[in-house]
Amino acid sequence: MPVADSLVADSLAALLLTLTAGLDTALILRTATVEGGKKALQAAIGIDTGCFIGVYWSLLVWGDYWLLPSWLTDCLTQLRPTLDHAIPSHLIDSLAVDEQPITSPRFEPEADLLCGYGQALARLLAERTLSPDMEPILAGLLFDLVVYFAEELRAPRWIRTADGVKFIEELDRVKENCIP
């Protein structure tokens, strides 16, 4: 995997570590409550930086990149059971906007890239081994999926209206039903 891709993937893993519930999340929430949003953002950046340094320190010590997918797996395993939980009321404001978003997160790889992803996954399932030529393709797929997932997690869910805060999906459904 090229160094630039590795840096981005590692940064996303650090972001997921920060988003998953745990002591770091409790620290950020406490800081936001007691000291405000700016200090909470600084705490989150500090935690991400610590994760980032930890990842690269382990790579220097052990020299194996196999730890990164393992850590990402752990992060996603911790995050998955919480995905259906209600979003706490104190976080709603951070996921609310004043105007309807123009775009929403999308996973739209080019046709040849999508074909390569499908081909590599089919070979992996058929052969049950990961060949060296498939590794960069599947690493690219994992990167694209993690980026899409992170964008989806951060995407606005509510819109502030004159009638109060409404789900964006609610307004979209109303608009769809009104269009002839």
VENQUIWO-V958104 format. One record per run of one state. SS is the DSSP state (a for helix, b for strand, c for the rest). FROM is the first residue (numbers start at 1). TO is the last residue. Records with the same first field share a line. If there is no record, write none. Layout:
# VENQUIWO-V958104
SS->FROM-TO / FROM-TO
This chain:
# VENQUIWO-V958104
c->1-2 / 20-22 / 36-36 / 63-65 / 81-88 / 98-110 / 128-131 / 155-157 / 162-163 / 179-180
a->3-19 / 23-35 / 37-62 / 66-80 / 89-95 / 111-127 / 132-154 / 168-178
b->96-97 / 158-161 / 164-167
